[in-house]
Amino acid sequence: MLKLLFFGVLAYFVYRFVQKIRLSGGRDYENSASGPVDEMVQDPNCLTYIPKGSAIRKSIGGETHFFCSRACADEFQNKKT
C-alpha cells in the first residue's frame, strides 16, 4: 500500500512538471527575463514619457531631443527659434 501511495505522489509531480513545460512552451518564465527593456525619455514639449526606441529624434540647437509626435517636435522647435 505504501508503494502505491509513493508512486501515486510521484506520478502527480511528474504530471505537474510536464504540464508546466507544455503550457510554457518549454520556457521557465519564473527564471527568465522578459527581454530588453526600452529606456523611457521625456518629451520636452508636453512632458510625457515615451520609450526611446519609438520616440521621434530631432536635433535642435546642437542637442538631440526626443518627442512623442511630429507636432510636439515642431512646436518645441518653434518655441526655441
C-alpha positions in Angstrom: 0.0 0.0 0.0 2.9 2.4 0.8 4.4 1.7 -2.6 1.2 2.5 -4.3 0.9 5.8 -2.4 4.6 6.7 -3.3 4.1 6.0 -7.0 0.8 8.0 -7.0 2.6 11.0 -5.5 5.5 10.6 -7.9 3.1 10.4 -10.9 1.3 13.5 -9.7 4.6 15.5 -9.6 5.7 14.2 -13.0 2.3 15.2 -14.4 2.5 18.7 -12.9 6.1 19.1 -14.3 5.1 18.0 -17.8 2.0 20.3 -17.7 4.2 23.3 -16.7 6.7 22.7 -19.5 3.9 22.1 -22.1 2.0 25.2 -21.1 5.1 27.4 -21.1 6.3 26.3 -24.4 9.5 24.8 -22.9 10.5 28.1 -21.2 10.6 28.6 -17.5 9.0 32.1 -17.1 9.8 32.5 -13.5 13.6 32.4 -14.1 13.8 34.1 -17.4 14.0 37.8 -18.2 11.3 39.2 -20.5 13.9 40.7 -22.8 15.5 44.1 -23.0 13.5 47.0 -21.6 13.5 50.2 -23.6 14.7 53.3 -21.8 12.0 55.9 -21.2 12.6 59.5 -22.2 10.6 62.7 -21.5 9.2 64.8 -24.3 10.5 68.4 -23.6 7.3 69.9 -25.1 4.4 68.0 -23.5 6.4 66.4 -20.7 5.1 62.9 -21.3 7.4 59.8 -21.1 7.8 57.6 -24.1 10.0 54.6 -25.0 13.3 55.8 -26.5 13.0 53.3 -29.3 9.8 54.7 -30.6 10.4 58.4 -30.0 11.0 60.9 -32.7 14.6 62.2 -32.5 15.3 65.8 -33.5 18.5 67.8 -33.2 17.7 71.3 -32.1 20.5 73.8 -31.2 23.1 71.0 -31.2 21.2 68.9 -28.7 19.2 65.7 -29.5 15.7 65.8 -28.1 13.1 63.0 -28.1 9.4 63.7 -28.9 6.2 61.7 -28.8 5.0 63.2 -32.1 6.0 65.4 -35.0 3.6 68.0 -33.8 5.4 68.2 -30.4 8.7 68.4 -32.2 7.6 71.2 -34.5 6.0 73.1 -31.6 9.1 72.8 -29.5 11.4 73.9 -32.4 9.1 77.0 -33.0 9.4 77.9 -29.3 13.2 77.7 -29.4 13.6 79.8 -32.6 
